[in-house]
Structures are given as C-alpha cells and as structure tokens.
C-alpha cells in the first residue's frame, strides 16, 4: 500500500486511514523489510551519518582546546561526553524526530525549506554547540588544575573573551570547512531521503496497479 497524503474529501472509500504516527511507523517498517537495501539506504543511514559528522567535529574541537590549554588527562572523559557524545546523539535524534517524519509525510511543500531546517540542526550540533561549550569547560579545567594562566571570568570577562578569540583564531578555517561540510552533507542526504520516499511510493503504486489489472483480468468472463 502506497503512503499518500490527501484531503479528507479526496480519500477513496476503500482507503486505509492512518494517523501521522502510524503512517510514519508503517513507512519505516516498509523500509526495514525492503528487499533491496541499496534503494533505501538514505532513510536507514542518514541519521547515523549525521551523528558521525558531529562526532568528528566535536572530537576535533575538544582535542584542540585541551591541547592548547595543556590539560593532558585532566577531565578527559567528562569533557568528551558533553562535547562529543551528546551533540552526536542530539543530531541523530533531532533529524529522526523533526526532519525525517516531515520527509515521509511530505508535510513541507518546500523541500529546500526542510533541507535548510535539517542543515540548521546539524550545523548547530556539529559546530556551534561544541564551539560554545568546549572552551568554557576547558577553561574551567585549566583553572582548576592550574595548567594555563587564565584571567578571572567574573573580574575580567573582556580578557577572557580576548583569550578565546586568540586561541580560536588558528582553527577558524578548519571550523568553517567543517561547518560547510556538515551543512552540505545534510542537504545532500535530506534530498536523497526525499528521493527515496518518492521512489518507494511510486513502486508501491505500480504494484497496486498491477494487482488491480490482474484482478480485472481474472474477473472477465
């Protein structure tokens, strides 16, 4: 059965009506059981690929600030969890919850708008979030363990901001490239998700027509 989004007045009497949640789950089950996985890989792997892109960015940013602030092994695990693992999980969850359902249901009449929303989520979790969180947590560890001389954030916030700019300067080009990569990857993969949904529904409609034609043929005297 193809998944079609129609007005109430356009729904045939013999059609099976599904809620949005049921429709999404029905489609994802179709993808899960699809015989040729190469035809549905964007639906299956896109959230994981975006999570991997976030891990790479967060890992790079966290490693850089830990290195320049000479943190060594101080707070290594506790810094990777919020700076690398959490953004990757959030990127995966947000795409699966706020982008993929609209792709499946085709609720957004403007695919570019949905791609932009997906890219905004990805850019935020992959680059913006780590660039805000990592320096703050690294400054905290450096102050606690006396690995780098830092001005007081309460007494000299301008000096702290100046130091942040100084330390961040050398990686702004790589950061810009990572942001561009994550945005481009998200736009590409979300576009492939649109194509996959269209292909699956088109194939199901073809199967339904074939079955109807066969039924009409057998009903002939």
Secondary structure by P-SEA (a helix, b strand, c coil): cbbbbbccccccccbbbbcaaaaaaaaaaaaaaccccccccccccaaaaaaaaaaaaaaaaaaaaaaaacccccaaaaaaacccaaaaaaaaaaaacccaaaaaacccccaaaaaaaaaaaaaaaacaaaaacaaaaaaaaaaaacccccccccccaaaaaaaaaaaaccaaaaaaaaaaaaaaaaaaaaaaaaaaaaaaaaaaaaaaaaaaaaaaaaacc
